[in-house]
């Protein structure tokens, strides 16, 4: 997804502070996923838990950034976008709220 596409549905993101925070959050997320995926001989349940936590942490940090600079409606809009974009991956790894408590 391009920056223009994001700004189309989330115009409040056209703000330096939110863009920097979202970029930092994205880099942390991608780095975490890379480490998890490349971990030698992972235990499947632990692997799934780590993947889920990375996704949940990304969502939480992004919600926080959007919430600081945008409206509650924008946070909801991002949540709907996030759900649509990640539902297959979260389902594949059986991600639910229980993974936050492991």
Biopython code that builds the backbone (N, CA, C, O; Angstrom):
import numpy as np
from Bio.PDB.StructureBuilder import StructureBuilder

atoms = [
    (1, "UNK", "N", (0.849, -1.170, 0.000)),
    (1, "UNK", "CA", (0.000, 0.000, 0.000)),
    (1, "UNK", "C", (0.898, 1.237, 0.000)),
    (1, "UNK", "O", (1.857, 1.322, 0.767)),
    (2, "UNK", "N", (0.579, 2.172, -0.854)),
    (2, "UNK", "CA", (1.376, 3.391, -0.963)),
    (2, "UNK", "C", (0.940, 4.422, 0.072)),
    (2, "UNK", "O", (-0.139, 4.320, 0.657)),
    (3, "UNK", "N", (1.796, 5.411, 0.285)),
    (3, "UNK", "CA", (1.462, 6.502, 1.209)),
    (3, "UNK", "C", (0.210, 7.231, 0.746)),
    (3, "UNK", "O", (-0.621, 7.619, 1.568)),
    (4, "UNK", "N", (0.067, 7.421, -0.557)),
    (4, "UNK", "CA", (-1.113, 8.111, -1.092)),
    (4, "UNK", "C", (-2.387, 7.335, -0.773)),
    (4, "UNK", "O", (-3.413, 7.934, -0.452)),
    (5, "UNK", "N", (-2.329, 6.013, -0.857)),
    (5, "UNK", "CA", (-3.501, 5.194, -0.544)),
    (5, "UNK", "C", (-3.854, 5.291, 0.943)),
    (5, "UNK", "O", (-5.029, 5.352, 1.306)),
    (6, "UNK", "N", (-2.838, 5.307, 1.793)),
    (6, "UNK", "CA", (-3.085, 5.453, 3.228)),
    (6, "UNK", "C", (-3.708, 6.807, 3.518)),
    (6, "UNK", "O", (-4.680, 6.895, 4.269)),
    (7, "UNK", "N", (-3.161, 7.863, 2.931)),
    (7, "UNK", "CA", (-3.692, 9.204, 3.167)),
    (7, "UNK", "C", (-5.102, 9.353, 2.619)),
    (7, "UNK", "O", (-5.865, 10.187, 3.105)),
    (8, "UNK", "N", (-5.461, 8.564, 1.620)),
    (8, "UNK", "CA", (-6.803, 8.611, 1.062)),
    (8, "UNK", "C", (-7.852, 8.194, 2.095)),
    (8, "UNK", "O", (-8.915, 8.808, 2.179)),
    (9, "UNK", "N", (-7.561, 7.151, 2.883)),
    (9, "UNK", "CA", (-8.544, 6.716, 3.874)),
    (9, "UNK", "C", (-8.217, 7.206, 5.285)),
    (9, "UNK", "O", (-9.043, 7.074, 6.188)),
    (10, "UNK", "N", (-7.027, 7.768, 5.486)),
    (10, "UNK", "CA", (-6.630, 8.266, 6.803)),
    (10, "UNK", "C", (-5.885, 9.594, 6.623)),
    (10, "UNK", "O", (-4.681, 9.661, 6.867)),
    (11, "UNK", "N", (-6.592, 10.651, 6.197)),
    (11, "UNK", "CA", (-5.928, 11.917, 5.876)),
    (11, "UNK", "C", (-5.180, 12.549, 7.048)),
    (11, "UNK", "O", (-4.242, 13.316, 6.829)),
    (12, "UNK", "N", (-5.570, 12.247, 8.280)),
    (12, "UNK", "CA", (-4.874, 12.842, 9.423)),
    (12, "UNK", "C", (-3.436, 12.347, 9.533)),
    (12, "UNK", "O", (-2.639, 12.944, 10.256)),
    (13, "UNK", "N", (-3.087, 11.275, 8.836)),
    (13, "UNK", "CA", (-1.723, 10.750, 8.870)),
    (13, "UNK", "C", (-0.754, 11.628, 8.091)),
    (13, "UNK", "O", (0.447, 11.357, 8.066)),
    (14, "UNK", "N", (-1.264, 12.675, 7.459)),
    (14, "UNK", "CA", (-0.403, 13.609, 6.730)),
    (14, "UNK", "C", (0.194, 14.592, 7.743)),
    (14, "UNK", "O", (-0.041, 15.799, 7.680)),
    (15, "UNK", "N", (0.966, 14.042, 8.667)),
    (15, "UNK", "CA", (1.535, 14.774, 9.783)),
    (15, "UNK", "C", (2.894, 14.143, 10.081)),
    (15, "UNK", "O", (3.001, 12.925, 10.220)),
    (16, "UNK", "N", (3.924, 14.969, 10.178)),
    (16, "UNK", "CA", (5.277, 14.448, 10.377)),
    (16, "UNK", "C", (5.375, 13.551, 11.610)),
    (16, "UNK", "O", (5.930, 12.455, 11.538)),
    (17, "UNK", "N", (4.840, 14.012, 12.736)),
    (17, "UNK", "CA", (4.966, 13.256, 13.983)),
    (17, "UNK", "C", (4.342, 11.868, 13.884)),
    (17, "UNK", "O", (4.930, 10.884, 14.333)),
    (18, "UNK", "N", (3.172, 11.793, 13.307)),
    (18, "UNK", "CA", (2.517, 10.485, 13.193)),
    (18, "UNK", "C", (3.236, 9.607, 12.171)),
    (18, "UNK", "O", (3.330, 8.395, 12.362)),
    (19, "UNK", "N", (3.742, 10.196, 11.095)),
    (19, "UNK", "CA", (4.449, 9.403, 10.090)),
    (19, "UNK", "C", (5.737, 8.818, 10.658)),
    (19, "UNK", "O", (6.061, 7.661, 10.389)),
    (20, "UNK", "N", (6.477, 9.606, 11.441)),
    (20, "UNK", "CA", (7.715, 9.108, 12.042)),
    (20, "UNK", "C", (7.404, 7.967, 13.007)),
    (20, "UNK", "O", (8.063, 6.928, 12.976)),
    (21, "UNK", "N", (6.406, 8.160, 13.858)),
    (21, "UNK", "CA", (6.045, 7.124, 14.828)),
    (21, "UNK", "C", (5.565, 5.854, 14.125)),
    (21, "UNK", "O", (5.929, 4.749, 14.527)),
    (22, "UNK", "N", (4.756, 6.004, 13.086)),
    (22, "UNK", "CA", (4.268, 4.833, 12.356)),
    (22, "UNK", "C", (5.416, 4.117, 11.645)),
    (22, "UNK", "O", (5.426, 2.888, 11.571)),
    (23, "UNK", "N", (6.382, 4.875, 11.122)),
    (23, "UNK", "CA", (7.539, 4.269, 10.465)),
    (23, "UNK", "C", (8.367, 3.485, 11.484)),
    (23, "UNK", "O", (8.787, 2.360, 11.211)),
    (24, "UNK", "N", (8.601, 4.080, 12.659)),
    (24, "UNK", "CA", (9.347, 3.383, 13.707)),
    (24, "UNK", "C", (8.632, 2.099, 14.127)),
    (24, "UNK", "O", (9.264, 1.056, 14.295)),
    (25, "UNK", "N", (7.336, 2.180, 14.292)),
    (25, "UNK", "CA", (6.542, 1.010, 14.673)),
    (25, "UNK", "C", (6.625, -0.065, 13.596)),
    (25, "UNK", "O", (6.754, -1.249, 13.905)),
    (26, "UNK", "N", (6.552, 0.345, 12.335)),
    (26, "UNK", "CA", (6.635, -0.591, 11.215)),
    (26, "UNK", "C", (8.001, -1.287, 11.187)),
    (26, "UNK", "O", (8.079, -2.498, 10.979)),
    (27, "UNK", "N", (9.081, -0.517, 11.398)),
    (27, "UNK", "CA", (10.429, -1.104, 11.390)),
    (27, "UNK", "C", (10.564, -2.127, 12.520)),
    (27, "UNK", "O", (11.124, -3.203, 12.309)),
    (28, "UNK", "N", (10.064, -1.809, 13.703)),
    (28, "UNK", "CA", (10.095, -2.763, 14.818)),
    (28, "UNK", "C", (9.316, -4.026, 14.462)),
    (28, "UNK", "O", (9.770, -5.137, 14.734)),
    (29, "UNK", "N", (8.150, -3.853, 13.857)),
    (29, "UNK", "CA", (7.301, -4.983, 13.482)),
    (29, "UNK", "C", (8.004, -5.878, 12.461)),
    (29, "UNK", "O", (8.072, -7.094, 12.639)),
    (30, "UNK", "N", (8.519, -5.281, 11.403)),
    (30, "UNK", "CA", (9.185, -6.053, 10.349)),
    (30, "UNK", "C", (10.411, -6.770, 10.909)),
    (30, "UNK", "O", (10.662, -7.927, 10.571)),
    (31, "UNK", "N", (11.169, -6.093, 11.755)),
    (31, "UNK", "CA", (12.347, -6.717, 12.367)),
    (31, "UNK", "C", (11.946, -7.903, 13.235)),
    (31, "UNK", "O", (12.583, -8.955, 13.185)),
    (32, "UNK", "N", (10.895, -7.735, 14.028)),
    (32, "UNK", "CA", (10.429, -8.832, 14.888)),
    (32, "UNK", "C", (9.989, -10.025, 14.049)),
    (32, "UNK", "O", (10.353, -11.163, 14.345)),
    (33, "UNK", "N", (9.215, -9.770, 13.014)),
    (33, "UNK", "CA", (8.744, -10.863, 12.152)),
    (33, "UNK", "C", (9.927, -11.558, 11.488)),
    (33, "UNK", "O", (9.949, -12.786, 11.406)),
    (34, "UNK", "N", (10.906, -10.799, 11.015)),
    (34, "UNK", "CA", (12.078, -11.391, 10.364)),
    (34, "UNK", "C", (12.809, -12.315, 11.330)),
    (34, "UNK", "O", (13.172, -13.435, 10.970)),
    (35, "UNK", "N", (13.024, -11.847, 12.556)),
    (35, "UNK", "CA", (13.723, -12.668, 13.552)),
    (35, "UNK", "C", (12.924, -13.934, 13.848)),
    (35, "UNK", "O", (13.489, -15.026, 13.897)),
    (36, "UNK", "N", (11.629, -13.796, 14.044)),
    (36, "UNK", "CA", (10.781, -14.951, 14.369)),
    (36, "UNK", "C", (10.786, -15.966, 13.229)),
    (36, "UNK", "O", (10.961, -17.162, 13.463)),
    (37, "UNK", "N", (10.599, -15.500, 12.016)),
    (37, "UNK", "CA", (10.528, -16.391, 10.853)),
    (37, "UNK", "C", (11.859, -17.106, 10.612)),
    (37, "UNK", "O", (11.875, -18.245, 10.146)),
    (38, "UNK", "N", (12.955, -16.454, 10.921)),
    (38, "UNK", "CA", (14.276, -17.033, 10.672)),
    (38, "UNK", "C", (14.879, -17.732, 11.888)),
    (38, "UNK", "O", (16.040, -18.139, 11.854)),
    (39, "UNK", "N", (14.110, -17.874, 12.949)),
    (39, "UNK", "CA", (14.602, -18.552, 14.148)),
    (39, "UNK", "C", (14.801, -20.033, 13.841)),
    (39, "UNK", "O", (13.910, -20.661, 13.269)),
    (40, "UNK", "N", (15.955, -20.607, 14.210)),
    (40, "UNK", "CA", (16.191, -22.023, 13.904)),
    (40, "UNK", "C", (15.355, -22.946, 14.792)),
    (40, "UNK", "O", (15.265, -22.744, 16.003)),
    (41, "UNK", "N", (14.757, -23.940, 14.186)),
    (41, "UNK", "CA", (13.981, -24.974, 14.880)),
    (41, "UNK", "C", (12.992, -24.419, 15.909)),
    (41, "UNK", "O", (13.080, -24.748, 17.092)),
    (42, "UNK", "N", (12.055, -23.582, 15.466)),
    (42, "UNK", "CA", (11.106, -23.011, 16.433)),
    (42, "UNK", "C", (10.091, -24.050, 16.924)),
    (42, "UNK", "O", (9.730, -24.975, 16.195)),
    (43, "UNK", "N", (9.648, -23.883, 18.142)),
    (43, "UNK", "CA", (8.551, -24.683, 18.688)),
    (43, "UNK", "C", (7.271, -24.041, 18.169)),
    (43, "UNK", "O", (7.077, -22.836, 18.335)),
    (44, "UNK", "N", (6.386, -24.832, 17.538)),
    (44, "UNK", "CA", (5.251, -24.255, 16.810)),
    (44, "UNK", "C", (4.379, -23.339, 17.665)),
    (44, "UNK", "O", (4.042, -22.237, 17.232)),
    (45, "UNK", "N", (4.009, -23.770, 18.866)),
    (45, "UNK", "CA", (3.133, -22.929, 19.684)),
    (45, "UNK", "C", (3.832, -21.622, 20.074)),
    (45, "UNK", "O", (3.213, -20.559, 20.068)),
    (46, "UNK", "N", (5.112, -21.706, 20.410)),
    (46, "UNK", "CA", (5.868, -20.493, 20.750)),
    (46, "UNK", "C", (6.009, -19.601, 19.517)),
    (46, "UNK", "O", (5.927, -18.377, 19.617)),
    (47, "UNK", "N", (6.219, -20.215, 18.369)),
    (47, "UNK", "CA", (6.330, -19.473, 17.112)),
    (47, "UNK", "C", (5.042, -18.692, 16.851)),
    (47, "UNK", "O", (5.079, -17.497, 16.559)),
    (48, "UNK", "N", (3.902, -19.380, 16.961)),
    (48, "UNK", "CA", (2.612, -18.720, 16.743)),
    (48, "UNK", "C", (2.392, -17.600, 17.752)),
    (48, "UNK", "O", (1.920, -16.522, 17.391)),
    (49, "UNK", "N", (2.730, -17.848, 19.005)),
    (49, "UNK", "CA", (2.565, -16.823, 20.035)),
    (49, "UNK", "C", (3.407, -15.593, 19.715)),
    (49, "UNK", "O", (2.933, -14.465, 19.854)),
    (50, "UNK", "N", (4.646, -15.798, 19.291)),
    (50, "UNK", "CA", (5.512, -14.654, 18.966)),
    (50, "UNK", "C", (4.977, -13.877, 17.764)),
    (50, "UNK", "O", (4.991, -12.646, 17.766)),
    (51, "UNK", "N", (4.510, -14.585, 16.746)),
    (51, "UNK", "CA", (3.920, -13.917, 15.577)),
    (51, "UNK", "C", (2.717, -13.089, 16.015)),
    (51, "UNK", "O", (2.587, -11.926, 15.634)),
    (52, "UNK", "N", (1.850, -13.683, 16.807)),
    (52, "UNK", "CA", (0.645, -12.981, 17.271)),
    (52, "UNK", "C", (1.006, -11.752, 18.086)),
    (52, "UNK", "O", (0.424, -10.685, 17.893)),
    (53, "UNK", "N", (1.952, -11.892, 18.986)),
    (53, "UNK", "CA", (2.359, -10.746, 19.800)),
    (53, "UNK", "C", (2.923, -9.624, 18.943)),
    (53, "UNK", "O", (2.659, -8.452, 19.210)),
    (54, "UNK", "N", (3.689, -9.964, 17.927)),
    (54, "UNK", "CA", (4.233, -8.929, 17.037)),
    (54, "UNK", "C", (3.094, -8.179, 16.346)),
    (54, "UNK", "O", (3.121, -6.951, 16.261)),
    (55, "UNK", "N", (2.101, -8.909, 15.856)),
    (55, "UNK", "CA", (0.953, -8.263, 15.206)),
    (55, "UNK", "C", (0.164, -7.405, 16.190)),
    (55, "UNK", "O", (-0.205, -6.274, 15.876)),
    (56, "UNK", "N", (-0.095, -7.948, 17.387)),
    (56, "UNK", "CA", (-0.867, -7.193, 18.378)),
    (56, "UNK", "C", (-0.110, -5.948, 18.841)),
    (56, "UNK", "O", (-0.715, -4.893, 19.033)),
    (57, "UNK", "N", (1.197, -6.060, 19.019)),
    (57, "UNK", "CA", (2.002, -4.905, 19.438)),
    (57, "UNK", "C", (1.993, -3.827, 18.354)),
    (57, "UNK", "O", (1.863, -2.640, 18.650)),
    (58, "UNK", "N", (2.131, -4.252, 17.097)),
    (58, "UNK", "CA", (2.076, -3.295, 15.986)),
    (58, "UNK", "C", (0.742, -2.554, 15.989)),
    (58, "UNK", "O", (0.705, -1.331, 15.857)),
    (59, "UNK", "N", (-0.349, -3.297, 16.141)),
    (59, "UNK", "CA", (-1.686, -2.686, 16.156)),
    (59, "UNK", "C", (-1.827, -1.721, 17.325)),
    (59, "UNK", "O", (-2.335, -0.612, 17.158)),
    (60, "UNK", "N", (-1.387, -2.131, 18.491)),
    (60, "UNK", "CA", (-1.509, -1.303, 19.686)),
    (60, "UNK", "C", (-0.720, 0.000, 19.549)),
    (60, "UNK", "O", (-1.240, 1.076, 19.847)),
    (61, "UNK", "N", (0.531, -0.095, 19.099)),
    (61, "UNK", "CA", (1.365, 1.101, 18.944)),
    (61, "UNK", "C", (0.823, 2.022, 17.859)),
    (61, "UNK", "O", (0.866, 3.244, 18.002)),
    (62, "UNK", "N", (0.317, 1.446, 16.783)),
    (62, "UNK", "CA", (-0.231, 2.266, 15.705)),
    (62, "UNK", "C", (-1.517, 2.946, 16.155)),
    (62, "UNK", "O", (-1.730, 4.122, 15.859)),
    (63, "UNK", "N", (-2.375, 2.223, 16.865)),
    (63, "UNK", "CA", (-3.588, 2.835, 17.427)),
    (63, "UNK", "C", (-3.226, 4.017, 18.323)),
    (63, "UNK", "O", (-3.866, 5.068, 18.272)),
    (64, "UNK", "N", (-2.197, 3.832, 19.139)),
    (64, "UNK", "CA", (-1.765, 4.899, 20.049)),
    (64, "UNK", "C", (-1.304, 6.126, 19.265)),
    (64, "UNK", "O", (-1.671, 7.251, 19.603)),
    (65, "UNK", "N", (-0.504, 5.914, 18.224)),
    (65, "UNK", "CA", (-0.026, 7.031, 17.395)),
    (65, "UNK", "C", (-1.181, 7.764, 16.733)),
    (65, "UNK", "O", (-1.240, 8.993, 16.743)),
    (66, "UNK", "N", (-2.089, 7.003, 16.162)),
    (66, "UNK", "CA", (-3.237, 7.612, 15.488)),
    (66, "UNK", "C", (-4.103, 8.336, 16.515)),
    (66, "UNK", "O", (-4.592, 9.436, 16.254)),
    (67, "UNK", "N", (-4.291, 7.722, 17.675)),
    (67, "UNK", "CA", (-5.105, 8.327, 18.717)),
    (67, "UNK", "C", (-4.555, 9.648, 19.231)),
    (67, "UNK", "O", (-5.322, 10.525, 19.630)),
    (68, "UNK", "N", (-3.227, 9.802, 19.226)),
    (68, "UNK", "CA", (-2.600, 11.045, 19.688)),
    (68, "UNK", "C", (-2.811, 12.192, 18.713)),
    (68, "UNK", "O", (-2.879, 13.349, 19.129)),
    (69, "UNK", "N", (-2.915, 11.893, 17.432)),
    (69, "UNK", "CA", (-2.941, 12.938, 16.406)),
    (69, "UNK", "C", (-4.234, 12.999, 15.605)),
    (69, "UNK", "O", (-4.449, 13.945, 14.847)),
    (70, "UNK", "N", (-5.090, 12.007, 15.766)),
    (70, "UNK", "CA", (-6.289, 11.918, 14.938)),
    (70, "UNK", "C", (-7.515, 11.712, 15.824)),
    (70, "UNK", "O", (-7.423, 11.743, 17.051)),
    (71, "UNK", "N", (-8.634, 11.507, 15.199)),
    (71, "UNK", "CA", (-9.889, 11.322, 15.934)),
    (71, "UNK", "C", (-10.111, 9.848, 16.281)),
    (71, "UNK", "O", (-9.439, 8.962, 15.752)),
    (72, "UNK", "N", (-11.056, 9.610, 17.169)),
    (72, "UNK", "CA", (-11.445, 8.237, 17.512)),
    (72, "UNK", "C", (-11.970, 7.513, 16.270)),
    (72, "UNK", "O", (-11.781, 6.307, 16.117)),
    (73, "UNK", "N", (-12.625, 8.259, 15.396)),
    (73, "UNK", "CA", (-13.124, 7.675, 14.142)),
    (73, "UNK", "C", (-11.963, 7.179, 13.281)),
    (73, "UNK", "O", (-12.067, 6.135, 12.637)),
    (74, "UNK", "N", (-10.861, 7.926, 13.270)),
    (74, "UNK", "CA", (-9.689, 7.502, 12.503)),
    (74, "UNK", "C", (-9.082, 6.229, 13.085)),
    (74, "UNK", "O", (-8.628, 5.361, 12.340)),
    (75, "UNK", "N", (-9.072, 6.115, 14.410)),
    (75, "UNK", "CA", (-8.577, 4.896, 15.052)),
    (75, "UNK", "C", (-9.446, 3.715, 14.626)),
    (75, "UNK", "O", (-8.931, 2.638, 14.327)),
    (76, "UNK", "N", (-10.757, 3.918, 14.598)),
    (76, "UNK", "CA", (-11.685, 2.873, 14.162)),
    (76, "UNK", "C", (-11.447, 2.516, 12.696)),
    (76, "UNK", "O", (-11.442, 1.339, 12.333)),
    (77, "UNK", "N", (-11.251, 3.529, 11.857)),
    (77, "UNK", "CA", (-10.982, 3.297, 10.432)),
    (77, "UNK", "C", (-9.722, 2.462, 10.261)),
    (77, "UNK", "O", (-9.703, 1.514, 9.475)),
    (78, "UNK", "N", (-8.659, 2.814, 11.003)),
    (78, "UNK", "CA", (-7.428, 2.027, 10.921)),
    (78, "UNK", "C", (-7.681, 0.601, 11.404)),
    (78, "UNK", "O", (-7.178, -0.350, 10.806)),
    (79, "UNK", "N", (-8.453, 0.442, 12.473)),
    (79, "UNK", "CA", (-8.759, -0.889, 12.992)),
    (79, "UNK", "C", (-9.454, -1.758, 11.964)),
    (79, "UNK", "O", (-9.156, -2.945, 11.840)),
    (80, "UNK", "N", (-10.383, -1.164, 11.226)),
    (80, "UNK", "CA", (-11.087, -1.907, 10.175)),
    (80, "UNK", "C", (-10.129, -2.289, 9.049)),
    (80, "UNK", "O", (-10.179, -3.407, 8.537)),
    (81, "UNK", "N", (-9.263, -1.360, 8.667)),
    (81, "UNK", "CA", (-8.260, -1.631, 7.639)),
    (81, "UNK", "C", (-7.310, -2.735, 8.106)),
    (81, "UNK", "O", (-7.028, -3.675, 7.362)),
    (82, "UNK", "N", (-6.824, -2.615, 9.333)),
    (82, "UNK", "CA", (-5.909, -3.600, 9.907)),
    (82, "UNK", "C", (-6.551, -4.986, 9.910)),
    (82, "UNK", "O", (-5.919, -5.967, 9.518)),
    (83, "UNK", "N", (-7.797, -5.065, 10.349)),
    (83, "UNK", "CA", (-8.503, -6.349, 10.391)),
    (83, "UNK", "C", (-8.616, -6.967, 9.005)),
    (83, "UNK", "O", (-8.394, -8.165, 8.829)),
    (84, "UNK", "N", (-8.961, -6.145, 8.030)),
    (84, "UNK", "CA", (-9.093, -6.647, 6.662)),
    (84, "UNK", "C", (-7.754, -7.138, 6.117)),
    (84, "UNK", "O", (-7.698, -8.150, 5.420)),
    (85, "UNK", "N", (-6.681, -6.423, 6.435)),
    (85, "UNK", "CA", (-5.367, -6.762, 5.890)),
    (85, "UNK", "C", (-4.702, -7.934, 6.613)),
    (85, "UNK", "O", (-3.869, -8.620, 6.020)),
    (86, "UNK", "N", (-5.047, -8.177, 7.874)),
    (86, "UNK", "CA", (-4.330, -9.182, 8.658)),
    (86, "UNK", "C", (-5.146, -10.415, 9.022)),
    (86, "UNK", "O", (-4.608, -11.350, 9.615)),
    (87, "UNK", "N", (-6.415, -10.439, 8.687)),
    (87, "UNK", "CA", (-7.277, -11.531, 9.160)),
    (87, "UNK", "C", (-6.764, -12.914, 8.751)),
    (87, "UNK", "O", (-6.805, -13.841, 9.560)),
    (88, "UNK", "N", (-6.288, -13.070, 7.531)),
    (88, "UNK", "CA", (-5.783, -14.376, 7.086)),
    (88, "UNK", "C", (-4.555, -14.794, 7.891)),
    (88, "UNK", "O", (-4.454, -15.938, 8.335)),
    (89, "UNK", "N", (-3.626, -13.861, 8.077)),
    (89, "UNK", "CA", (-2.396, -14.174, 8.808)),
    (89, "UNK", "C", (-2.702, -14.488, 10.274)),
    (89, "UNK", "O", (-2.151, -15.436, 10.834)),
    (90, "UNK", "N", (-3.575, -13.697, 10.890)),
    (90, "UNK", "CA", (-3.918, -13.936, 12.292)),
    (90, "UNK", "C", (-4.634, -15.272, 12.455)),
    (90, "UNK", "O", (-4.408, -15.986, 13.432)),
    (91, "UNK", "N", (-5.489, -15.606, 11.506)),
    (91, "UNK", "CA", (-6.188, -16.887, 11.544)),
    (91, "UNK", "C", (-5.206, -18.043, 11.351)),
    (91, "UNK", "O", (-5.296, -19.062, 12.036)),
    (92, "UNK", "N", (-4.285, -17.883, 10.431)),
    (92, "UNK", "CA", (-3.285, -18.919, 10.151)),
    (92, "UNK", "C", (-2.500, -19.285, 11.408)),
    (92, "UNK", "O", (-2.161, -20.450, 11.616)),
    (93, "UNK", "N", (-2.215, -18.295, 12.237)),
    (93, "UNK", "CA", (-1.426, -18.526, 13.451)),
    (93, "UNK", "C", (-2.296, -18.638, 14.705)),
    (93, "UNK", "O", (-1.794, -18.590, 15.828)),
    (94, "UNK", "N", (-3.607, -18.789, 14.496)),
    (94, "UNK", "CA", (-4.572, -18.939, 15.601)),
    (94, "UNK", "C", (-4.445, -17.820, 16.628)),
    (94, "UNK", "O", (-4.494, -18.062, 17.834)),
    (95, "UNK", "N", (-4.283, -16.602, 16.142)),
    (95, "UNK", "CA", (-4.108, -15.455, 17.032)),
    (95, "UNK", "C", (-5.440, -15.044, 17.651)),
    (95, "UNK", "O", (-6.444, -14.875, 16.959)),
    (96, "UNK", "N", (-5.418, -14.892, 18.950)),
    (96, "UNK", "CA", (-6.557, -14.359, 19.688)),
    (96, "UNK", "C", (-6.008, -13.687, 20.945)),
    (96, "UNK", "O", (-4.795, -13.621, 21.143)),
    (97, "UNK", "N", (-6.893, -13.200, 21.775)),
    (97, "UNK", "CA", (-6.463, -12.479, 22.978)),
    (97, "UNK", "C", (-5.624, -13.349, 23.916)),
    (97, "UNK", "O", (-4.822, -12.818, 24.684)),
    (98, "UNK", "N", (-5.792, -14.676, 23.870)),
    (98, "UNK", "CA", (-5.006, -15.559, 24.736)),
    (98, "UNK", "C", (-3.510, -15.431, 24.477)),
    (98, "UNK", "O", (-2.701, -15.597, 25.390)),
    (99, "UNK", "N", (-3.145, -15.136, 23.237)),
    (99, "UNK", "CA", (-1.725, -15.008, 22.921)),
    (99, "UNK", "C", (-1.080, -13.813, 23.611)),
    (99, "UNK", "O", (0.141, -13.768, 23.762)),
    (100, "UNK", "N", (-1.878, -12.859, 24.027)),
    (100, "UNK", "CA", (-1.327, -11.715, 24.749)),
    (100, "UNK", "C", (-0.961, -12.090, 26.179)),
    (100, "UNK", "O", (-0.170, -11.398, 26.818)),
    (101, "UNK", "N", (-1.524, -13.168, 26.677)),
    (101, "UNK", "CA", (-1.318, -13.562, 28.070)),
    (101, "UNK", "C", (-0.270, -14.654, 28.248)),
    (101, "UNK", "O", (-0.036, -15.091, 29.374)),
    (102, "UNK", "N", (0.364, -15.106, 27.174)),
    (102, "UNK", "CA", (1.390, -16.154, 27.283)),
    (102, "UNK", "C", (2.744, -15.546, 27.540)),
    (102, "UNK", "O", (3.732, -16.270, 27.661)),
]
sb = StructureBuilder()
sb.init_structure("model")
sb.init_model(0)
sb.init_chain("A")
sb.init_seg("    ")
for serial, (resi, resn, name, xyz) in enumerate(atoms, 1):
    if name == "N":
        sb.init_residue(resn, " ", resi, " ")
    sb.init_atom(name, np.array(xyz, "f"), 0.0, 1.0, " ", f" {name:<3s}", serial, name[0])
structure = sb.get_structure()
